[in-house]
Amino acid sequence: MPRLRDFTPSTLETYKGPRLHPTWNHGWFFESRVWQFVIFLPRWLVKDDAREEICTAHDERLLEELLQRDFGGCTSSLSPFRGIGYRGPQVETNLHAQVIVLASRWRGTMRYFRALRKELEASSGEERILILRQTLVIA
């Protein structure tokens, strides 16, 4: 799909709040359970030897700044990840930036990431942006 517009972080303003930040329990007998979200941001569609830009470096920077502000930090990959799969009857290859963030286990966090996926899909023109969630236990 062709890129439609720039990523607009302001669409997530109504979803942010202090409860998004993970809480850390300190001490011998306490564990913290948090959610880890892994966002695969499609950067390029690879066709033959050419690359077609899907999300820009500017979009990636805006996403990282948004997650740093709303969650207190994030981790990004330096090298792109290659994804291969079907879009309709054709196989395509995409290169993705991977951004990881830790968040509180709260209903509002799920609403935030659904809205984030919707905004990333609307701006990139992609049918589906992959965002994975898993529970982590921090000892």
HUWO-V775935 format. One line per field, one symbol per residue. ss: DSSP state (H for helix, E for strand, - for the rest). psi: psi as a letter, one per 40 degrees, with the letter a starting at -180 (. if undefined). A space follows every 10 residues. Layout:
ss->???
psi->???
//
This chain:
ss->--------HH HHHHH--HHH ---------- -EEEEEEEEE EEEEEEE--E EEE---HHHH HHHHHHHHHH H---EE---- EEEEEEE--E EEEEEEEEEE EEE---HHHH HHHHHHHHHH HHHH-----E EEEEEEEE-
psi->iihdiihgde eedeeiided hiihhiidei ihhihhhhhh hhdihhhbei hhhciidddd dddddddddd eeiihiidii hhhhihhbei hihihiihhh ihiigidddd dddddddddd ddddeidhhh hihihihh.
//
